[in-house]
Amino acid sequence: MKKRDIARRTIRDDRFDLCIIGGGATGLGCALDAQLRGKRTVLVEAGDFISQTSSASTKLVHGGVRYLQIAAASLDYGQFRMVRKALQERRHMLEAAPYLAHPVELLVPCFSAWEQFYYGAGLKAYDVIAGKARIFPSRILSRRLTLERLPALRRDRLFGAVTYADGQFDDARYGMALAQSFARLNGELLNYTRVVDMERDRDGGLTGVVVEDMLSGERFSIAARVTLNCTGPFSDHIRQMANPSLPSRLRLSKGIHILLPMQAMRGDAALLIPKTEDGRLIFALPWNGSLLVGTTEDEIASDEEAAANAKEIEYLLRYVNRYLDMRWTPADVQSVFAGVRPLVASAGNGNTQRLIRDHEIEVDRRSGLVSVLGGKWTTYRAMAEDGVNAALRVCGDAPVPARTLRYPLDGSEGYCSGYWQKLAGRHGISDPTAEHLAQKFGARSQEILSLIESDPSLAAPLCAGSPAIAAEVVYSVREEMAQTIEDVLARRIGVQFHNLQQARAAAPAVGERMAVELGWTAQQTTQAIAEYQARIDRLLRLAGLPPASLGPSAAGPELDLKGPGEDHAGLHRSH
Ligand SMILES: Cc1cc2nc3c(=O)[nH]c(=O)nc-3n(C[C@H](O)[C@H](O)[C@H](O)COP(=O)(O)OP(=O)(O)OC[C@H]3O[C@@H](n4cnc5c(N)ncnc54)[C@H](O)[C@@H]3O)c2cc1C
């Protein structure tokens, strides 16, 4: 990826075929697709890449067993079609970046023979719908085998289980791999750049966008033949900026996740709690050494802040303690994050839980804006294909087939299973660090390790208890356009998603390294560290969790938490 200043100059002075607004899964997917079809493409993102919904998912690459359940119960062909499409895309996602996505076996506990039959039949249907894209077949497990697979499961009344396969991935890093793949094909992209207005011709057709650089305050125009709106939960805002007469289409639904210590699980099986009192599913998934539990679902207004609260955390803990032999309390929660599902409203669907997670491509005839609405992470590639097809039609260009299917994403070439063992021992890094680098950066880990050759101090850990090292900070700034401490600790190296205490403790080390790379003054560095720590403290306070530390900002005055264009520690949707 280019340095941010250089990218900004190129974007300001150039002309583009496609301008993509939004650097989440949808926008980055569209950008890669368009560039691969030979179209000169630019992407602008108001905050950091992948900083909103796309880094707050359950991290499942799935068709969605719940949607299949809804499809069967209500004979809803739309839900069924969506599950089938997602199962085909699941295969692509697993193959395109094997270091970031892998199969996972989920265990559904059953408390009677009837339940086992019911779930067993449903999951067989899931296998059948996947067809050739099936990962491995679902299985019926006896009570004994169930407890062998998941010893922490509550034993009382347990009859057995059904297991089935889906995919699991690292959403933030998957997004970064899309961004890097796009940049390496000479695509242009810029974070902290918000679209604030549109450029139009005399007939009202869009000829580009006006953006504001959220770091420098500079405003400039970007010329493009067609504009794609890929802003997820913010899509209505952009649609109405292009054409104020368009009615709103989205329903927004918040979901939170918590991270718990994995050691207590005594095993690595993933659990699906098939039914809550409010008719939901809850997942408890091993994820890079922690247990990821989620999610909730509550409709929220477009101007409401999406932050996790104590009630939602209590809800998740209640279910996980009910199914597992645990007594977890809020004090055990290592981290928490919240995201907003951008669901496309359809007539007659009162409840957001029942709204189809399918996508829709809307072309506004007046302005020519193409909006890619709704969808799921799993179907990002198919959404991009449909979105770019529509954009080419708006431009009047001859159709060009998409080339994203089986296109290996950045970091995949040269990666193989057992890759981390090859890294271990080099440059004095530990096994956990080698594993962490391989899981986050794939074959690009070599570039991080080569930084240590010229500066051995970069092998230093960022904080006690975390495998992350200083070289990752340097790489994130030089190669991945990281601009803030949160960009590094959350999206680039993932410490924040796993453990807020560790992220808070790592902030000074990250800040000092970033200061050298970005030329921050001592005062700017101190302020960046204090602001980041205050964000973490506020996130904990809103979630009703114990404070991270008694460091200065925990006790100090409340800081303005919203930097220009920045979104923050799990507090999404600052637009
Ligand atoms: C709780 C939860 C769990 C989920 N779990 C799963 C799962 O397990 N598997 C799955 O497949 N899917 C899952 N999803 C769905 C999936 O995460 C989303 O469908 C997907 O991430 C949406 O991506 P997006 O790019 O459309 O939106 P976003 O990721 O929100 O990206 C939109 C971007 O547009 C930017 N933007 C907004 N306004 C502007 C502007 N004016 N100028 C420039 N940029 C702008 C925003 O800053 C943002 O980064 C889940 C969603 C939630 C909320």
The ligand as an SDF file (V2000), in Angstrom:
LIG
                    3D

 53 58  0  0  0  0  0  0  0  0999 V2000
  -23.0480   -8.7330   15.2730 C   0  0  0  0  0  0  0  0  0  0  0  0
  -22.7990   -9.1500   13.8510 C   0  0  0  0  0  0  0  0  0  0  0  0
  -22.3740  -10.4260   13.5620 C   0  0  0  0  0  0  0  0  0  0  0  0
  -22.1550  -10.8040   12.2330 C   0  0  0  0  0  0  0  0  0  0  0  0
  -21.6540  -12.0450   11.9830 N   0  0  0  0  0  0  0  0  0  0  0  0
  -21.4290  -12.4310   10.7120 C   0  0  0  0  0  0  0  0  0  0  0  0
  -20.8370  -13.6940   10.4440 C   0  0  0  0  0  0  0  0  0  0  0  0
  -20.4840  -14.4370   11.3510 O   0  0  0  0  0  0  0  0  0  0  0  0
  -20.6510  -14.0460    9.1530 N   0  0  0  0  0  0  0  0  0  0  0  0
  -21.0330  -13.2370    8.1210 C   0  0  0  0  0  0  0  0  0  0  0  0
  -20.8960  -13.6450    6.9660 O   0  0  0  0  0  0  0  0  0  0  0  0
  -21.5430  -12.0020    8.3370 N   0  0  0  0  0  0  0  0  0  0  0  0
  -21.7380  -11.5800    9.6070 C   0  0  0  0  0  0  0  0  0  0  0  0
  -22.2330  -10.3280    9.8600 N   0  0  0  0  0  0  0  0  0  0  0  0
  -22.5500   -9.4510    8.7320 C   0  0  0  0  0  0  0  0  0  0  0  0
  -21.3070   -8.7430    8.1870 C   0  0  0  0  0  0  0  0  0  0  0  0
  -20.4250   -8.3740    9.2140 O   0  0  0  0  0  0  0  0  0  0  0  0
  -21.7470   -7.4940    7.4210 C   0  0  0  0  0  0  0  0  0  0  0  0
  -22.7240   -7.8530    6.4850 O   0  0  0  0  0  0  0  0  0  0  0  0
  -20.5960   -6.8310    6.6720 C   0  0  0  0  0  0  0  0  0  0  0  0
  -19.4780   -6.6650    7.5030 O   0  0  0  0  0  0  0  0  0  0  0  0
  -21.0430   -5.4760    6.1450 C   0  0  0  0  0  0  0  0  0  0  0  0
  -19.9310   -4.8820    5.4990 O   0  0  0  0  0  0  0  0  0  0  0  0
  -20.0660   -3.4650    4.8080 P   0  0  0  0  0  0  0  0  0  0  0  0
  -18.8050   -3.2170    4.1060 O   0  0  0  0  0  0  0  0  0  0  0  0
  -21.3080   -3.4380    4.0010 O   0  0  0  0  0  0  0  0  0  0  0  0
  -20.2830   -2.4440    6.0310 O   0  0  0  0  0  0  0  0  0  0  0  0
  -19.1770   -1.7980    6.9980 P   0  0  0  0  0  0  0  0  0  0  0  0
  -18.1890   -2.7790    7.4300 O   0  0  0  0  0  0  0  0  0  0  0  0
  -19.9110   -1.0590    8.0630 O   0  0  0  0  0  0  0  0  0  0  0  0
  -18.4370   -0.7750    6.0500 O   0  0  0  0  0  0  0  0  0  0  0  0
  -19.0160    0.4200    5.6120 C   0  0  0  0  0  0  0  0  0  0  0  0
  -17.9410    1.4790    5.6400 C   0  0  0  0  0  0  0  0  0  0  0  0
  -18.4070    2.6750    5.0220 O   0  0  0  0  0  0  0  0  0  0  0  0
  -17.7500    3.7470    5.6520 C   0  0  0  0  0  0  0  0  0  0  0  0
  -18.4560    5.0090    5.3940 N   0  0  0  0  0  0  0  0  0  0  0  0
  -19.6730    5.3830    5.8580 C   0  0  0  0  0  0  0  0  0  0  0  0
  -19.9690    6.6240    5.4360 N   0  0  0  0  0  0  0  0  0  0  0  0
  -18.9210    7.0280    4.6740 C   0  0  0  0  0  0  0  0  0  0  0  0
  -18.6490    8.2380    3.9660 C   0  0  0  0  0  0  0  0  0  0  0  0
  -19.4840    9.2650    3.9620 N   0  0  0  0  0  0  0  0  0  0  0  0
  -17.4760    8.3250    3.2980 N   0  0  0  0  0  0  0  0  0  0  0  0
  -16.5860    7.2920    3.2850 C   0  0  0  0  0  0  0  0  0  0  0  0
  -16.8160    6.1410    3.9400 N   0  0  0  0  0  0  0  0  0  0  0  0
  -17.9670    6.0070    4.6340 C   0  0  0  0  0  0  0  0  0  0  0  0
  -17.7840    3.3450    7.1180 C   0  0  0  0  0  0  0  0  0  0  0  0
  -16.8200    4.0470    7.8780 O   0  0  0  0  0  0  0  0  0  0  0  0
  -17.5420    1.8630    7.0590 C   0  0  0  0  0  0  0  0  0  0  0  0
  -16.1910    1.5100    7.2950 O   0  0  0  0  0  0  0  0  0  0  0  0
  -22.4130   -9.9060   11.1750 C   0  0  0  0  0  0  0  0  0  0  0  0
  -22.8330   -8.6010   11.4750 C   0  0  0  0  0  0  0  0  0  0  0  0
  -22.9960   -8.2150   12.7980 C   0  0  0  0  0  0  0  0  0  0  0  0
  -23.3900   -6.8150   13.1210 C   0  0  0  0  0  0  0  0  0  0  0  0
  1  2  1  0
  2  3  1  0
  2 52  2  0
  3  4  2  0
  4  5  1  0
  4 50  1  0
  5  6  2  0
  6  7  1  0
  6 13  1  0
  7  8  2  0
  7  9  1  0
  9 10  1  0
 10 11  2  0
 10 12  1  0
 12 13  2  0
 13 14  1  0
 14 15  1  0
 14 50  1  0
 15 16  1  0
 16 17  1  0
 16 18  1  0
 18 19  1  0
 18 20  1  0
 20 21  1  0
 20 22  1  0
 22 23  1  0
 23 24  1  0
 24 25  2  0
 24 26  1  0
 24 27  1  0
 27 28  1  0
 28 29  2  0
 28 30  1  0
 28 31  1  0
 31 32  1  0
 32 33  1  0
 33 34  1  0
 33 48  1  0
 34 35  1  0
 35 36  1  0
 35 46  1  0
 36 37  1  0
 36 45  1  0
 37 38  2  0
 38 39  1  0
 39 40  1  0
 39 45  2  0
 40 41  1  0
 40 42  2  0
 42 43  1  0
 43 44  2  0
 44 45  1  0
 46 47  1  0
 46 48  1  0
 48 49  1  0
 50 51  2  0
 51 52  1  0
 52 53  1  0
M  END
$$$$
